[in-house]
Amino acid sequence: MKLPLLAVGLSALVLVSACSGSDHPRATAGHRGASAPAKASTEPGATPSPVGTPTSPDRLPDPVQSPLPVGTKTLYTGSGHGAGGVTLPLSAGKASSVTVRWTCAGPSKFGISAAGRPLAGSQCGDGSGVFTAEIPRARLHELKWRLSAVNSVVWRIVITQPPGA
């Protein structure tokens, strides 16, 4: 019984490695970028939706596809459509990094910025993809974030702080 579980685990590891490349810098915690926006990477398990593009945020997949590590703090969970804003708690500014996970659906892009500087973003499409970006401490000086998208884009987002940060 453990052999199939091991095979699934190895398949997921290969899939994560294959999905880590993108045109945004910072796909994984191991890659550090200077001033470029955080790299978005799709998480495994995101398959194309057989149904049409969701028009409501509650019809999008949960951005947190697997259990978070013990001790992870959830700083923000939200959903909506079009542009929005997030104010992170002061603890986020003291953390070594925060992780942003989002999914979106629509004909355009979804972007996250602070003080006019891009932090992360992605193309939306049919809403089947889940994106992840790690925002390092160097980029966390501004705790008011802007979520940008046209009104026809729906999104769900979760921002977490790693354990012990």
N, C-alpha and C positions, 0 to 999 in steps of 0.2 A: 504494500500500500504506500510505502514511503517513496518508492521509485517513481511513480507518476507525479507525485508532488515535487520531487527533485527536478524532474524533466520540465514541469511547468515553471518552476523557479528559474531554471537555466534559460528557458525560452524567454521569460520576462526580462532577464538580465540582458540577453542579446537584443531584445526589442528596445530596451532603454538605451543601450549603446547606439543602436541604429537611429533612434529618434533624437539624439542629443545635438545633431548638427542643424543649424538654422542660420538665417541671415541676420539675426540679432545676437549681439555678444552676450555672454554669461548664461549659457544653458544649464550648467550644473554648478554645484558649490565649489568644485575643484578648479574652475576657470575664473580668473580675476581679470576684470577689465578696468581701464582707467576712468574715462569719463563717458564712455558709450552707454546707451540704454541697456538695461538688463536683457539677457537673452531669454527668449521664450522657447520652451520645448514642449512638445506634446507628450503626455503620459501614455503608457501602454494601455490597451483596452479601449481606446477611442476608435470605434469603427463607424463607417459612414451610416447615417441614419436612413432606414428604409422608408420612413415617412417624410413628409415635407419639412421645411425649415420651421422650427418652433417660433411662435409669435408671442409667447409668454415666457418670462424667466423661470417660472416653476416647471416648465416642460423641458428645461435644459438639464443635462446631467450634472450631478454634484461635482464641483471642482475638486473635492478631496476624495479621490478614488480608492484610497486605502487608508487604514488607520494611521493617525499621526503618532510620532514617537512620544513615549511617556514624558510628561513635563512640558510639552509644547503648549504655548499660550495662544489662544485665538484672539487676535486684536480686533478683527472686523469681519463680519459676514454680511453680505448684502446682495441685492439684486435690483434690477430696474431696466430701463430702456433709455437710450440716448445718453446725454451728458449727465454727470453727477459729481459728487464730491465725497471725500472721506477725510476725517480728521483722526489721526492715530493718537493713542495715548502717549504720554511722556516716556513710558518705558520703552517704546519703540526706538526713540532717539538714543537710548543707552545700550541697545542691543547690538551685537556684532553684525547682525543682518536680520532681515525679515524675508519671509517667503510669500509670494503672491501666487495664487492659483485662480484661474478664471476660465470660463467658457462663455462663448457669445455666438449669436446667430444673426445673420443679416447680410446685406449686400456690401458691407463696408468694413472698416477697421475699428478696433477697440484699442484705445491708448491710455496709458497711465503716466501722469507727469506731476512734478512738484516744482514750484517757483518757475514755471515756464520751461523747465528742462524735462525731456522725455526720460522715463524710468523703464518702461516696458510696453509691449503692445503686440498685437497680432491681427491677422486677417480673420474674419469671422466665418463666413460660409454657412454650412447647414447646422452648426451648433454641436456637432459630434466630437469635436476636438476639445481637449482639456489642456491648458497651457500653464506653465510654471516658470517663474522668474525669481531669482534670489537678488534682493536689493541689499548691497553691503552697507555697513555703517557710514562709509564715506559719502553715500548718497542720501542719508537719512536726516540731514540737517533740517529740512522742511517737513513738518508732520501733516500739513494740509495737502492732500493729493487731489488732483483733478482726473476724473474718468471721462474720456472723450469718445464720443460715438454719435452718429446721426440718429435721429429719433426712431428710425426703423430697425435699429440694432437692439436686441435684448441681451442681457448679460447677467451672470452670477459670479461673485468674487468672494474669496476667503483670503485673509491676510493673517499669517501666523508668525510667531517668534519662536526660534528654536529653544530647546531645553537649556537652562542654565545661562541664557543670554541676558 
